[in-house]
Amino acid sequence: MRERRFHAAAAAICALIIALGSTARAQDTAISASAHELVQRAVQNELKASESNSHYMYLEHKQTPQGSSVKQVAETQDGEVSYLLKMNDQPLSADQRRIEDDKMQKLLNDPNEQRRRLKNQKDDERRATTLVRALPDAFVYEFDQRDSGDPPEVVKLKFHPNPNYNPPDRETQVLTGMAGSMYLDTKANRMKRLDGTLIDDVNFGWGIFGKLHKGSHFEICESDVADGHWDVTYRNLDFTGKVLIFKKLRIKETSEMSDFHKIPDNLSFTQGFDLLRKENQPKISAKR
């Protein structure tokens, strides 16, 4: 389920890292691999982790130009289910709570809609896996100056498009116009942060299906959130473009994920919602 969150909206994802300059001697003792090898190791671990069936519950705080929201999310075998807690930093009123509960009850009573949502999540996972698998070939990686404050095991790479890369599908087309910085935890061989910007407009389907504009930007951070389980803890998306020639595309949102804890792996969609409601009902009742 974690791979669904690692896909940057219109599609942009990449990874990895190392240090230079004043840390060169320490770097030599800690890391002997090339930049490309570091990328390959991290990608292998990302793909392996995506096969895990472990499920977690977490809080997501999202900020958009329209306002902010806080919700608790549970991963189930039937897809993710969420429970809205706050809007614009305020707990939901009794009327707002009723409206949200009615929406969820309608969803719980609609197996077809649940299947549609699960299919969309699986499609997102597939697209994310496609992008992650392409990372070693899609870019040229170079060691970059490490950021102050980073621990010794974290290294930084800068990347730009590989001129010899021929994207095999629409998902990977976005990588041909992207450059930025990537950070890797070399002890865990996992991605910690990815900061990418489109340096050219990127067309999908010769521009007929859509376009992402130059200057579009994203940042994604991952962390060990519980007992070796890595997950996305920060995501910042700022994309402009168009869809189907005429329709404008504007995505601007920041999400922070926290308070991860493991839940049973075999929960159904309904059981996941019941778990969220039971966990939050005492908190809601205490505020009234």
C-alpha positions in Angstrom: 0.0 0.0 0.0 2.9 2.4 0.6 3.7 2.5 -3.1 0.4 4.2 -3.8 1.5 7.3 -1.9 4.9 7.4 -3.7 3.8 8.7 -7.1 3.6 12.5 -7.1 0.3 13.2 -8.7 0.8 13.7 -12.5 3.7 11.3 -12.2 7.1 12.2 -11.1 9.4 10.1 -8.8 13.0 9.3 -8.5 15.7 8.6 -5.8 19.1 8.7 -4.1 22.5 10.2 -2.8 26.2 11.1 -1.5 28.7 13.7 -0.3 31.7 15.6 -1.7 34.1 18.4 -0.8 35.2 18.5 2.9 33.7 15.0 3.5 35.5 13.2 0.7 37.8 11.2 2.9 35.0 10.0 5.2 33.0 9.2 2.1 35.7 7.0 0.7 35.7 4.8 3.8 31.9 4.5 4.0 31.0 4.2 0.4 32.9 2.5 -2.4 30.1 2.2 -4.9 29.5 4.5 -7.8 26.5 6.9 -7.9 24.7 4.6 -10.3 25.3 1.5 -8.1 23.9 3.4 -5.1 20.8 4.2 -7.2 20.4 0.5 -8.2 20.7 -0.7 -4.6 18.1 1.7 -3.3 15.7 0.9 -6.2 16.0 -2.8 -5.5 15.0 -2.2 -1.9 12.1 0.1 -2.8 10.7 -2.5 -5.2 11.2 -5.3 -2.6 9.4 -3.2 0.1 6.5 -2.6 -2.3 5.7 -6.3 -2.2 5.1 -6.2 1.6 1.6 -6.9 2.8 2.1 -5.1 6.1 -0.6 -2.5 6.9 -0.4 0.7 8.9 -2.5 3.5 10.3 -1.2 7.1 10.2 -2.2 10.8 10.4 -2.1 12.9 7.2 -2.1 16.7 7.4 -2.7 18.3 4.0 -2.4 21.9 2.9 -3.8 23.3 -0.3 -4.7 26.8 -1.5 -8.3 26.0 -0.5 -7.4 25.2 3.1 -6.0 22.4 5.3 -7.3 19.1 6.6 -6.3 16.4 9.0 -7.4 12.8 8.6 -6.4 9.4 9.9 -5.8 6.8 7.3 -5.9 3.0 7.7 -4.5 0.6 5.1 -6.7 -2.5 4.5 -6.6 -5.5 2.2 -9.4 -3.7 0.2 -7.6 -0.4 -0.1 -7.2 2.7 2.1 -9.9 4.2 4.2 -9.8 7.6 5.9 -11.5 9.4 8.7 -11.6 13.2 8.6 -10.7 14.9 11.9 -10.1 18.6 11.2 -10.7 21.2 8.5 -8.7 24.5 8.6 -7.3 23.5 12.0 -10.8 23.2 13.5 -12.5 19.9 14.7 -15.5 19.1 12.7 -18.9 20.4 14.0 -21.6 17.9 14.8 -23.3 18.7 11.4 -20.0 18.3 9.5 -19.4 15.0 11.3 -22.8 13.7 10.3 -22.2 14.6 6.7 -18.8 12.8 6.7 -20.2 9.8 8.4 -23.1 9.7 5.9 -20.7 9.8 3.0 -18.7 6.9 4.5 -21.8 4.9 5.2 -22.8 5.3 1.5 -19.4 4.1 0.5 -19.6 1.1 2.8 -22.9 0.1 1.3 -21.5 0.3 -2.3 -19.3 -2.6 -3.2 -18.9 -1.4 -6.8 -17.5 2.0 -5.6 -15.1 0.2 -3.2 -13.9 -2.0 -6.1 -13.4 1.1 -8.3 -11.4 2.9 -5.6 -9.2 -0.3 -5.0 -8.6 -0.5 -8.8 -7.5 3.1 -8.9 -5.1 2.5 -6.0 -3.7 -0.6 -7.7 -3.2 1.4 -10.8 -1.3 4.1 -8.9 0.9 1.4 -7.3 1.7 0.0 -10.8 2.6 3.5 -12.1 4.8 4.2 -9.1 6.6 0.8 -9.5 7.1 1.6 -13.2 8.7 5.0 -12.3 10.9 3.6 -9.5 12.2 0.7 -11.7 13.2 3.3 -14.4 15.3 5.4 -12.1 18.7 3.8 -12.7 18.4 4.2 -16.5 16.5 7.4 -16.8 19.1 9.7 -15.3 22.8 10.5 -15.1 23.9 10.7 -11.5 26.8 12.7 -10.0 28.0 13.0 -6.4 27.1 16.4 -5.0 28.1 18.6 -2.0 26.5 17.2 1.2 24.0 19.3 3.1 25.0 20.6 6.5 23.5 18.6 9.3 23.1 15.4 7.4 24.4 12.3 9.2 27.4 10.5 7.7 25.3 7.7 6.2 23.3 10.1 4.2 24.7 11.1 0.8 23.5 13.4 -2.0 23.4 13.0 -5.7 22.4 15.5 -8.4 20.7 14.1 -11.5 19.7 15.1 -15.0 18.1 13.3 -17.9 20.0 10.5 -19.6 20.1 11.4 -23.3 20.3 7.7 -24.2 17.1 6.9 -22.3 14.1 6.0 -24.4 10.9 5.9 -22.2 8.9 2.8 -23.0 5.5 4.3 -21.8 3.6 7.4 -20.9 4.4 7.1 -17.2 8.2 7.2 -17.7 7.9 10.0 -20.3 7.9 12.6 -17.4 11.4 11.5 -16.4 12.9 12.8 -19.7 12.4 16.5 -18.6 13.4 16.3 -15.0 16.5 17.2 -12.9 17.2 17.7 -9.2 18.7 16.3 -6.1 18.4 12.9 -4.5 19.3 11.6 -1.0 20.1 8.1 0.2 20.6 6.4 3.5 23.5 4.2 2.7 23.1 2.1 5.8 19.6 1.1 5.0 20.0 1.5 1.2 16.8 3.4 1.1 15.6 6.7 -0.3 15.3 9.6 2.1 14.5 12.6 0.0 13.9 13.4 -3.6 13.7 17.0 -4.9 12.9 17.3 -8.6 12.0 20.1 -11.1 10.9 19.9 -14.7 13.6 21.6 -16.8 11.5 21.3 -20.0 7.8 20.9 -20.8 6.8 17.3 -21.0 4.2 16.1 -23.4 2.1 13.0 -23.1 0.8 11.5 -26.3 2.4 14.2 -28.6 0.7 16.8 -26.4 -2.8 15.6 -27.3 -3.4 13.8 -23.9 -1.6 16.4 -21.8 1.4 18.4 -20.9 3.4 19.2 -17.7 5.0 22.7 -17.7 8.6 23.5 -17.2 9.2 24.6 -13.6 6.8 22.1 -12.1 8.3 20.9 -8.9 8.0 18.1 -6.3 9.7 17.0 -3.1 9.2 13.6 -1.4 10.7 12.4 1.9 10.8 8.9 3.4 11.8 7.7 6.9 11.9 4.7 9.0 8.6 5.1 10.8 8.4 1.9 12.8 10.7 -1.1 13.3 12.5 -0.8 9.9 9.3 0.1 8.0 10.0 3.0 5.6 7.2 5.2 4.4 6.5 8.6 2.9 6.4 11.2 5.6 6.4 14.4 3.5 5.2 15.3 0.0 5.1 18.7 -1.7 3.6 18.9 -5.2 3.6 22.0 -7.4 2.6 21.2 -11.0 1.0 23.1 -13.8 0.0 21.9 -17.2 -3.0 20.9 -19.3 -5.0 17.8 -19.9 -6.6 16.8 -23.3 -5.3 20.0 -24.9 -7.6 22.6 -23.4 -8.2 21.7 -19.7 -5.8 23.4 -17.3 -4.0 21.3 -14.7 -3.0 22.9 -11.4 -1.8 20.7 -8.5 -0.4 22.5 -5.4 -0.5 20.6 -2.1 1.7 19.7 0.8 1.2 16.6 2.9 2.8 15.5 6.2 2.3 11.9 7.4 3.0 11.0 11.1 2.0 8.7 14.0 2.5 5.5 12.1 1.5 2.3 13.9 0.9 -1.2 12.6 -2.6 -2.7 12.4 -3.8 -6.2 11.4 -3.0 -7.1 7.8 -6.3 -8.8 7.0 -8.8 -6.0 7.8 -11.6 -5.5 5.3 -12.6 -2.0 4.2 -15.5 -1.9 6.6 -13.3 -3.2 9.5 -10.7 -0.5 8.7 -13.4 2.2 9.0 -14.8 0.7 12.2 -11.3 0.8 13.7 -10.8 4.4 12.8 -14.2 5.4 14.2 -13.6 3.5 17.5 -10.2 5.1 17.9 -11.4 8.6 17.3 -14.9 8.6 18.8 -13.7 9.1 22.4 -11.6 12.1 21.3 -14.5 13.6 19.4 -17.0 13.1 22.3 -14.5 14.6 24.8 -14.4 17.9 22.8 -18.2 18.3 22.8 
